Amino acid sequence: MTINFPNASRSYDATRHSVHFWGYDGAFEVSFFIDEDALHKLAPATGASEPALLKSFDDNLERIRKAAGTAYGRRRQGSYALTTADF
């Protein structure tokens, strides 16, 4: 099966300095995190505040989902951390 992203929910995780979002492979929920550095790489003018990081995530959603799908296709695991290397 492939990963799908029917849930538009995302949240900022201050502990991990990343935005957390979810994908689904059938009935299985898969956690993804994209770190602040990756969001800044996608949108260099992004500020450091939670609203700015969430906006960067929303503005780059298709690229992020594509990178998440690629990461998921390489190896199946419980969660994935997307970094600048994924972009």
C-alpha positions, 0 to 999 in steps of 0.5 A: 500500500502507499501512504495517504494524507487525508488528515489535514491536521498538523501541530507544532512540537516545541520539544522536537522543534518540528511540525508533526503531521500524520499519514495513513497506510490503510488503517495504520496511522504513521507519524511524520515530523519535519524539523525547523531547519527543513522548513527554513530551507523550503521558505528561507524567510520563515520566522521562528515563531510557531505561527510562522513555522505552521504557515511555512508547512502549509505553504509547502504542503505538497513538497512535504507530502512528496518527501514524506511519501519517499521516506515512507517508501524507503523503509517502513517504520513507526515515525519519520523525521524529515530534515533538510536532506529530504529536500 
